[in-house]
Amino acid sequence: MLRRTLLMSVACMAMWGCSQTNPHAQDPFEGLNRATFRFNKVVDSAVAKPVAYLYLRYLPAPFQVGIGNFFDNLRELPNVANDVLQFKFGYAAHDASRFLINSTIGIFGLFDPASALGLEHRKEDFGQTLYHWGYENSSYLVLPFLGPSTFRDALGMAVDYYAFSVWPWVESDWKYAFLAVDFIDLRARLLRKESVLDVLAVDEYSFMRDAYFQHRKYLFMDSTTENGNDDDIYSDELDEAKNHEKKEEKPAEIKASESVTPSNGDTTQKKDEHGTKAQNHHAKTKKTEQKNGKNQVKNDLQADPQKKKIESIQGQTTQNNSAIKANYDDSKAVILSKPTTSALKENKIKEQTQPHQSDKKKVLKEAKQQITPIPVELKKQN
């Protein structure tokens, strides 16, 4: 029994020694922080996460957006105060105008018309102010119920709440209810990112610690701009990238001309090489032109029988069209030459009503014969 206890104690000491061989430079209290991290995880899985899940699942999305906008608008007040303390007057005007627009047009911050006008939400806290004025390195600290932080950022959190926020001035009992809703809203926003944590994080504690330091470093970058200007922290990087792309797009001849000027012997050699390269390039272009001409001739020869077939088909179609037109004209003439049924009926009626010319002559002859001639003597007497 004693041997087992000794072996177990030696194994535990060895494991503790292995865990402390490579401590993080900014996490000297890793054991305490890990214990607090486990406590926060238990509380989160038992209380905060289920409530945030119900909030995200059953509360309509417009209400969630309105609640988030309301609390983000209240956070603009600490932003403005820390901008002024860091002498970032451009950012201070940006955050102040954002607060005024959303508080008036956005109906107490429930809507976010400032973002539509180009005034995006920023984050400034007293921890960033301390970093700006020289308090750069700080040890990592996991706060109960609040999560990852540092000693500097924990101090900044207290100053932001008691000095710059609106909550100490609210004397109603509803203040803590509003703070609870703000906490649930923030926790619900993080639910969408937990799948990434489950996939990527081998050691969740170290992953959260490194992610926190990366995020804070990103926020500190605008505090270290040259001469304290409020310029975009990415403008220089974008300009360098654009210049690098332009250099890559330049041809080899321009790059050679931009390089350092060599000696006279080197220049003559380079000129000769350049001339030979130009001649070779000219010869290659001639060969390619000849090949292209041959290919065009082949294509024309291949296309000739096809053209002949097309022409013969077109000639046949024109002949057929002319024959069809001739037949159409003949049939039209025949139809026009034939009398219609109405004309035939009129002719029959005329034949029935009017006598024939030969019958008229016969009637006239008969009438002449019946008339008696006048004697000659009577003619003389008259």
C-alpha positions in Angstrom: 0.0 0.0 0.0 2.8 2.4 0.9 4.5 1.6 -2.4 1.4 2.4 -4.4 1.0 5.7 -2.6 4.6 6.6 -3.3 4.3 5.7 -7.0 1.1 7.8 -7.3 2.8 10.7 -5.6 5.8 10.5 -7.9 3.6 10.2 -11.0 1.6 13.3 -9.9 4.8 15.3 -9.3 6.1 14.3 -12.7 2.9 15.3 -14.4 2.9 18.6 -12.6 6.5 19.2 -13.6 5.8 18.4 -17.2 2.8 20.8 -17.2 5.0 23.6 -15.7 8.1 23.1 -18.0 6.8 25.5 -20.7 4.7 28.1 -19.0 3.2 31.0 -20.9 5.2 34.2 -20.6 2.1 36.3 -19.8 0.3 33.7 -17.7 2.2 33.2 -14.5 -1.0 32.3 -12.6 -2.0 29.5 -15.0 -3.1 27.1 -12.3 -5.5 29.5 -10.7 -6.7 30.7 -14.1 -7.4 27.2 -15.2 -9.4 26.5 -12.1 -11.5 29.7 -12.6 -11.9 28.7 -16.3 -13.3 25.3 -15.3 -15.7 27.0 -12.8 -16.9 29.5 -15.4 -17.4 26.6 -17.9 -19.6 24.7 -15.4 -21.7 27.8 -14.6 -22.0 28.6 -18.3 -23.2 25.1 -19.3 -25.6 25.0 -16.4 -27.2 28.5 -16.5 -25.9 31.0 -19.1 -25.8 28.7 -22.1 -29.3 27.3 -21.8 -30.8 30.7 -21.3 -28.8 32.2 -24.2 -30.0 29.2 -26.4 -33.7 30.0 -25.5 -33.1 33.7 -26.2 -31.6 32.9 -29.6 -34.1 30.2 -30.5 -37.4 31.7 -29.5 -37.0 35.5 -29.5 -37.7 36.9 -32.9 -34.6 38.2 -34.8 -35.8 41.8 -35.0 -36.1 42.0 -31.2 -32.6 40.5 -30.9 -31.2 43.1 -33.2 -32.9 45.9 -31.4 -31.7 44.8 -28.0 -28.1 44.4 -29.3 -28.3 47.9 -30.9 -29.6 49.4 -27.7 -26.7 48.2 -25.5 -24.1 48.9 -28.2 -25.3 52.5 -28.4 -24.8 52.9 -24.6 -21.3 51.6 -25.0 -20.5 54.6 -27.2 -20.2 56.8 -24.1 -17.1 55.0 -22.8 -15.8 55.0 -26.4 -16.0 58.8 -26.6 -14.4 59.3 -23.2 -11.4 57.0 -24.0 -11.0 58.6 -27.4 -10.6 62.0 -25.8 -8.2 60.6 -23.2 -6.0 59.2 -26.0 -6.2 62.4 -28.0 -8.0 60.7 -30.8 -10.3 63.6 -31.6 -11.3 62.2 -35.0 -12.5 59.0 -33.5 -14.2 60.9 -30.7 -16.2 62.9 -33.2 -17.0 59.7 -35.1 -18.3 57.9 -31.9 -20.2 60.9 -30.6 -22.0 61.5 -33.9 -22.8 57.8 -34.0 -24.3 58.0 -30.5 -26.4 61.2 -31.3 -27.7 59.8 -34.6 -28.8 56.4 -33.2 -30.2 58.0 -30.0 -32.5 60.3 -32.0 -33.2 58.9 -35.5 -32.6 55.4 -34.3 -35.2 55.7 -31.4 -32.9 55.4 -28.3 -30.5 53.1 -30.1 -33.0 50.4 -31.1 -32.1 51.0 -34.7 -28.7 51.6 -36.3 -29.0 54.3 -39.0 -25.4 55.5 -38.3 -23.9 52.3 -39.9 -25.9 53.0 -43.0 -24.3 56.4 -43.1 -20.8 54.9 -42.9 -20.3 55.4 -39.1 -19.3 51.8 -38.1 -19.2 50.7 -34.5 -15.8 50.8 -32.7 -14.5 49.7 -29.4 -12.4 51.8 -27.0 -11.9 51.0 -23.3 -9.8 52.3 -20.5 -7.5 49.2 -20.9 -6.6 50.6 -24.4 -6.1 54.0 -22.8 -3.6 52.5 -20.3 -1.8 50.7 -23.2 -1.7 54.0 -25.1 0.1 55.7 -22.2 2.7 53.0 -21.6 1.1 50.1 -19.6 1.7 47.6 -22.4 2.5 44.2 -20.7 0.0 42.7 -18.3 -0.5 39.2 -16.9 -3.4 37.1 -18.0 -6.3 36.8 -15.6 -9.5 34.8 -15.8 -12.3 36.6 -14.0 -15.2 34.6 -12.4 -18.4 34.9 -14.5 -16.7 37.4 -16.9 -14.1 35.3 -18.5 -10.6 36.1 -20.0 -8.9 39.4 -19.1 -5.7 40.9 -17.8 -4.9 42.9 -14.7 -4.8 46.0 -16.8 -8.0 45.3 -18.6 -9.8 44.3 -15.4 -8.9 47.8 -14.0 -10.0 49.4 -17.2 -13.4 47.5 -17.0 -14.0 48.9 -13.5 -13.1 52.5 -14.6 -15.4 52.2 -17.7 -18.3 51.1 -15.6 -18.1 53.5 -12.7 -16.7 56.6 -14.4 -17.9 56.6 -18.1 -21.0 54.4 -18.3 -24.6 55.4 -17.6 -25.3 52.6 -15.2 -24.0 54.1 -11.9 -26.5 57.0 -12.5 -29.5 54.7 -12.8 -31.0 54.2 -9.3 -33.9 52.0 -10.4 -34.0 48.3 -9.4 -34.4 47.5 -13.2 -30.7 48.3 -13.7 -29.6 44.7 -12.9 -32.3 43.3 -15.1 -31.0 45.4 -18.0 -27.4 44.2 -17.2 -28.6 40.6 -17.2 -30.3 41.0 -20.5 -27.1 42.6 -21.9 -25.1 39.6 -20.6 -27.5 37.1 -22.2 -27.4 39.0 -25.5 -23.6 38.9 -25.5 -23.6 35.2 -24.7 -26.1 34.5 -27.4 -23.8 36.1 -30.0 -21.0 33.8 -28.9 -23.2 30.6 -29.4 -22.6 30.8 -33.2 -18.8 30.6 -32.7 -18.7 27.6 -30.4 -18.7 25.1 -33.3 -15.3 26.6 -34.3 -14.0 26.1 -30.8 -15.1 22.5 -30.7 -13.4 21.7 -34.0 -10.1 23.6 -33.6 -9.4 23.8 -29.9 -7.3 20.9 -28.6 -6.7 22.7 -25.3 -9.6 25.0 -24.9 -8.0 27.1 -22.2 -4.9 27.9 -24.2 -6.9 28.5 -27.3 -9.1 31.1 -25.5 -6.0 32.7 -24.0 -4.2 33.1 -27.3 -7.4 34.3 -29.0 -7.9 36.9 -26.3 -4.3 38.2 -26.7 -4.7 38.4 -30.5 -8.0 40.3 -30.2 -6.5 42.8 -27.8 -3.4 43.3 -29.9 -5.7 44.1 -32.9 -7.5 46.7 -30.8 -4.2 48.2 -29.6 -3.0 48.7 -33.1 -4.8 52.0 -33.7 -3.2 53.4 -30.5 0.3 53.1 -32.0 -0.2 55.1 -35.2 2.5 57.5 -36.0 2.2 61.1 -34.5 -1.0 60.2 -32.9 -3.0 60.6 -36.1 -6.4 58.9 -36.5 -5.4 57.4 -39.8 -6.6 54.0 -40.8 -4.3 51.3 -39.4 -4.4 49.3 -42.6 -3.8 52.2 -45.1 0.0 51.7 -45.1 -0.4 47.9 -45.6 -2.8 48.4 -48.5 -0.5 50.9 -50.1 2.5 48.5 -49.8 0.5 45.6 -51.2 -0.6 47.8 -54.2 3.0 48.9 -54.9 4.1 45.3 -54.7 1.5 44.2 -57.2 2.5 47.1 -59.6 6.1 46.0 -59.4 5.2 42.4 -60.2 3.1 43.6 -63.2 6.0 45.5 -64.7 7.8 43.6 -67.6 11.4 42.3 -67.3 12.8 45.2 -69.4 11.5 47.9 -67.1 12.7 45.9 -64.1 16.2 45.7 -65.7 16.2 49.5 -66.3 15.2 50.2 -62.7 18.0 48.1 -61.3 21.3 49.5 -60.3 23.4 50.8 -63.3 26.3 48.4 -63.9 29.8 49.3 -65.3 30.7 50.0 -68.9 31.8 46.5 -69.8 28.7 45.0 -68.2 26.5 47.5 -70.1 28.0 46.5 -73.5 27.5 42.8 -72.7 23.9 43.5 -71.7 23.3 45.5 -74.8 24.6 42.6 -77.0 22.5 40.1 -75.1 19.5 42.4 -75.5 20.1 42.7 -79.2 20.4 38.9 -79.7 17.2 38.4 -77.6 15.4 41.0 -79.8 16.6 39.2 -83.0 15.5 35.8 -81.7 12.1 37.3 -80.7 11.7 38.8 -84.2 12.5 35.4 -85.8 10.1 33.6 -83.6 7.3 36.1 -84.5 8.0 35.5 -88.3 7.8 31.8 -87.8 4.5 32.1 -86.0 3.2 34.3 -88.7 4.2 31.8 -91.4 2.5 29.0 -89.4 -0.6 31.1 -89.0 -0.7 31.7 -92.8 -0.3 28.0 -93.6 -3.1 27.2 -91.2 -5.3 29.8 -92.9 -4.7 28.3 -96.3 -5.6 24.8 -95.0 -8.7 26.1 -93.5 -9.7 27.8 -96.8 -9.1 24.6 -98.7 -11.2 22.6 -96.3 -13.9 25.2 -96.5 -14.1 25.3 -100.4 -16.2 22.1 -100.8 -18.5 23.2 -98.1 -18.9 26.6 -99.9 -19.7 24.8 -103.2 -22.3 22.6 -101.5 -23.9 25.7 -100.0 -23.9 27.5 -103.3 -25.5 24.6 -105.1 -28.2 24.3 -102.4 -28.9 28.0 -102.7 -29.2 27.7 -106.6 -31.7 24.8 -106.2 -33.8 26.8 -103.8 -33.9 29.8 -106.1 -35.1 27.6 -109.0 -37.7 26.0 -106.9 -39.0 29.4 -105.8 -39.2 30.7 -109.4 -41.2 27.6 -110.5 -43.5 28.0 -107.6 -44.1 31.6 -108.6 -44.8 30.7 -112.2 -47.4 28.1 -111.2 -49.0 30.6 -109.0 -49.3 33.2 -111.7 -50.8 30.6 -114.2 -53.4 29.5 -111.7 -54.3 33.1 -110.9 -54.8 33.9 -114.6 -57.1 30.8 -115.1 -59.1 31.7 -112.1 -59.6 35.3 -113.3 -60.6 34.2 -116.9 -63.4 32.0 -115.7 -66.7 33.9 -115.1 -68.2 33.8 -111.7 -71.5 32.2 -110.8 -73.2 35.6 -110.4 -72.2 36.5 -114.0 -73.6 33.3 -115.3 -76.9 33.9 -113.7 -77.2 37.4 -115.1 -76.5 36.1 -118.6 -79.3 33.5 -118.3 -81.8 36.1 -117.1 -80.9 38.4 -120.1 -81.4 35.5 -122.6 -84.8 34.8 -121.1 -86.0 38.4 -121.1 -84.6 39.8 -124.2 -85.3 38.1 -127.6 -82.6 37.0 -129.9 -81.5 39.3 -132.8 -82.5 36.8 -135.4 -86.1 36.6 -134.0 -86.3 40.4 -134.2 -85.5 40.3 -138.0 -88.2 37.7 -138.6 -90.8 39.8 -136.8 -89.9 42.9 -138.9 -90.3 41.0 -142.2 -93.7 39.6 -141.2 -94.9 43.1 -140.3 -93.8 44.5 -143.7 -95.5 41.8 -145.6 -98.8 42.4 -143.8 -98.7 46.1 -144.6 -100.6 46.7 -148.0 -98.9 48.9 -150.5 -100.5 52.3 -151.4 -101.8 52.4 -155.1 -100.0 54.7 -157.5 -103.0 56.7 -158.4 -103.6 57.8 -154.9 -99.9 58.9 -154.8 -100.4 61.1 -157.9 -103.6 62.6 -156.6 -101.9 63.6 -153.4 
